[in-house]
Amino acid sequence: MSKYAGIWIDHRKAFIVFLNKGADAIEPEKAETTLTIESEVEKHVRLSGESGTRKTPYGPQDVSVDSKIDDRRHHQLREFYQEIIRTVQDARKLLIFGPGKAKSELEKEMNKSKSLAPKVLPLETTDKMTEKQIAAKVRAFFASYS
């Protein structure tokens, strides 16, 4: 029995579809499982003291606060990606798709692991999708994958 995983991801959440090839003959209810992982990543917010325009020649003087916020956000994203990696580590092949940069950032984290790097298939860029559309895309992809 082979286990494949498709991951639709953005910076807010990841929707994971597991396909268990061969399980549909034995236990049809275990042939496909879905899981949603929400991220704890803070939104990037403009601080009240920040200048929205560039009318002052020197701009706001809160660079250290911005870097702390960016560091915290980066750390939260890394924890989000590590949670996804722990969830899909036993999959045979991984399809990663979605809008934005999150998919390439996740791939970069996965490539740090020698066991996961060969499992990752080429990334695909897609728009926002419903959960049913995501599941259908993963089923269609792995049905044609050999």
C-alpha positions in Angstrom: 0.0 0.0 0.0 1.5 3.4 -1.1 0.7 6.7 0.7 0.8 9.9 -1.3 0.2 13.4 0.0 -0.9 16.6 -1.7 -0.4 19.9 0.2 -2.2 23.1 -0.7 -0.5 25.9 1.4 -0.5 29.6 2.0 0.8 31.5 5.0 -2.5 31.1 6.9 -3.2 27.4 6.6 -2.3 24.1 4.9 -4.8 21.6 3.6 -3.3 18.1 3.3 -4.9 15.3 1.4 -3.5 11.8 1.9 -4.2 9.1 -0.6 -3.6 5.4 0.4 -3.2 3.5 -2.9 -4.4 -0.1 -2.3 -6.5 0.8 0.7 -9.6 1.4 -1.3 -10.0 -2.3 -2.0 -9.5 -3.3 1.6 -11.1 -0.3 3.5 -12.6 2.3 1.2 -13.1 4.8 4.0 -9.3 4.9 4.6 -8.4 5.5 0.9 -8.5 9.3 1.3 -7.9 11.4 4.4 -7.8 15.1 4.8 -6.3 17.4 7.4 -6.2 21.1 7.9 -3.3 22.8 9.8 -3.8 26.4 10.8 -0.8 28.6 11.2 -0.2 30.8 14.2 1.5 33.4 12.1 0.8 37.0 13.0 -0.4 39.3 10.2 2.0 42.0 9.2 0.5 45.1 10.8 1.7 48.7 10.4 2.5 50.2 13.8 0.7 53.3 14.8 4.0 55.3 14.9 5.0 54.2 11.5 4.8 56.7 8.7 2.4 55.7 5.9 4.0 58.2 3.5 7.6 59.3 3.0 7.1 63.0 3.8 9.8 63.0 6.5 13.3 62.9 5.2 14.4 60.2 7.7 11.3 58.1 8.1 10.3 56.3 11.3 13.0 55.4 13.7 11.6 52.0 14.8 13.8 49.7 12.7 14.7 47.5 15.7 11.0 46.9 16.4 10.3 46.0 12.8 13.2 43.5 12.8 11.9 41.9 16.0 8.4 41.5 14.5 9.9 40.1 11.3 12.1 37.6 13.2 9.1 36.5 15.3 7.0 36.0 12.1 9.8 34.0 10.5 10.1 31.8 13.5 6.3 31.2 13.5 6.4 30.3 9.8 9.2 27.8 10.4 7.3 26.1 13.2 4.2 25.9 10.9 6.4 24.3 8.2 7.9 21.9 10.7 4.4 20.8 11.8 3.5 20.1 8.2 6.7 18.1 7.7 6.1 16.0 10.7 2.6 15.2 9.4 3.6 14.1 5.9 7.0 12.5 6.6 5.9 9.0 6.0 4.4 9.8 2.6 6.0 8.2 -0.5 5.6 11.3 -2.8 4.5 14.8 -2.0 2.7 17.3 -4.3 3.0 20.9 -3.0 0.8 23.6 -4.6 -0.8 26.9 -3.8 -0.6 30.7 -4.3 2.3 32.8 -3.2 5.7 32.0 -1.6 4.6 29.6 1.1 5.0 26.5 -1.2 8.6 27.3 -2.1 9.4 28.1 1.5 8.0 24.7 2.6 9.9 23.0 -0.2 13.1 24.7 1.0 12.5 23.4 4.6 11.8 19.9 3.2 15.0 20.0 1.1 17.0 20.3 4.3 16.0 16.7 5.1 17.8 14.0 3.1 14.8 11.6 3.5 12.2 14.1 2.4 14.0 15.9 -0.5 13.6 13.1 -3.0 9.9 12.7 -2.3 9.0 16.3 -3.3 7.5 16.6 -6.8 7.8 19.9 -8.8 5.8 22.7 -7.3 2.6 24.0 -8.9 1.1 27.4 -8.6 -2.6 27.6 -8.1 -5.2 30.1 -7.0 -7.3 29.8 -3.9 -9.2 26.6 -4.0 -12.0 25.0 -2.0 -11.3 21.9 0.0 -13.2 19.8 -2.5 -11.2 21.3 -5.4 -8.0 20.6 -3.6 -8.9 16.9 -2.9 -10.0 16.5 -6.6 -6.7 17.9 -7.8 -4.7 15.6 -5.6 -6.7 12.6 -6.7 -6.4 13.5 -10.4 -2.7 14.1 -10.1 -1.8 10.9 -8.4 -4.2 8.9 -10.6 -2.1 9.9 -13.6 1.2 9.6 -11.7 3.1 6.4 -12.1 
